[in-house]
Amino acid sequence: VEETELLQKLYDLLTAKEFQTRMEGVALLLDLCKRSPRLISNNIVQIFDYFVLRICDYNKKVKQQALEALALMITMLRGGLNPVLIRLVEAVTNNLNSKHVGIYAA
């Protein structure tokens, strides 16, 4: 039950209207990857349905934070990312031509 509530909170934050709240969702996901990588790996497809949207977010701050968080998550989740790898590569590739220095660097 606790895990379900935590995942619902994560989904709500990642899909919020306010960009600051979506940034909180990205931060929570990164924290959960550190504290509970098994929880994230077991729910990777559902979680990354929402997270990929943040990699493509219209707000530059959210997008940059999501890309930076993804770089850290890759080392934490490793093979757990396999089910979502193609979608992640597509989302990251869409940001390669960004004129925004922070997004391009991330």
Secondary structure as GFF3:
##gff-version 3
##sequence-region A 1 106
A	DSSP	alpha_helix	2	14	.	.	.	ID=ss1
A	DSSP	alpha_helix	19	35	.	.	.	ID=ss2
A	DSSP	alpha_helix	37	42	.	.	.	ID=ss3
A	DSSP	alpha_helix	44	55	.	.	.	ID=ss4
A	DSSP	alpha_helix	60	77	.	.	.	ID=ss5
A	DSSP	three_ten_helix	78	84	.	.	.	ID=ss6
A	DSSP	alpha_helix	85	93	.	.	.	ID=ss7
A	DSSP	alpha_helix	101	105	.	.	.	ID=ss8
###
